[in-house]
Amino acid sequence: MPTLTMHQVDAFTDKVFAGNPAAVLILNDWLPEATMQAIANENNLAETAFARPNGNSWDLRWFTPVHEVNFCGHATLATAHVLASAHGISGDMEFLTRVGPIRVSRQDKGYRLDLPAFPPEPIEALPSVIAALFPVPPRALFRNFENVFAVLADEEAVRAFVPDAVAIATLAPLCFGITARGERHDFVSRYFAPSAGIPEDPVTGSIHATLVPYWAGELGKTRLEAFQASARGGHLSCEMAGERVLITGQAVTFMKAEIDLPD
């Protein structure tokens, strides 16, 4: 029975039981896709990341409990943390992904992700499914290639929002985020992906590839502090850098395990 080592890492936090947990497996080569999906389903975390060496870079794939996804920030951070802390990889890392190269560099207090920016695309008409979620219409709507976002009146509205997972799932293949100006941060957000098996994601790096361009334009600044106001919560230091978004966060290992695969 083949045995693989798997780490579980809490990303965008400096302590366990906070941030967003991701499982990470560093492989010599890909497992069968059905096996990788089965491992992700068994883990039942927002994402399980699989990485393999590719020259001086790393191929990187991400799976939710339901399917493979195109873009994930927190599991990229978790993978860089595992490579640095458990595999002795030093210096900058480059990950080759479905959304292009993602670079990660070590910082004094964590890691900086260099992500592609996906500028917000305005939505003029309020979809009925989103209108039904709110007693007061959102201030604005926009989207990117995989999500719809609603701008709410203030941080209290973001924190108080009670999601209707069944309704939000009907947006599939799109998922749904909400955001507002923050009280102690430049902006706050929450993110829901029930169609991907994630009722609410604790801290989502990928959505900030669109939220940062949006709030940079709204606030007239390129450096922003963000907080994802889930039950676990997570802090992200962000910067607009041309066509890239830089996000700095910390990560901590919660668990190292051996998993046994069927022959």
Secondary structure, DSSP 8 states (H G I E B T S, - for coil): --EEEEEEEEES-SSTTSSEEEEEEE-SS---HHHHHHHHHHHTSSEEEEEEEETTEEEEEEE-SSSEES--SHHHHHHHHHHHHHS---S-EEEEETTEEEEEEEETTEEEEEEE----EE--S--HHHHTT-SS--SEEEE-SSEEEEE-SSHHHHHH----HHHHHTTTTSEEEEEEE-SSSSEEEEEEEGGGTEEEES--TTTHHHHHHHHHHHHT-SEEEEEE-SSS-EEEEEEEETTEEEEEE-EEEEEEEEEE---
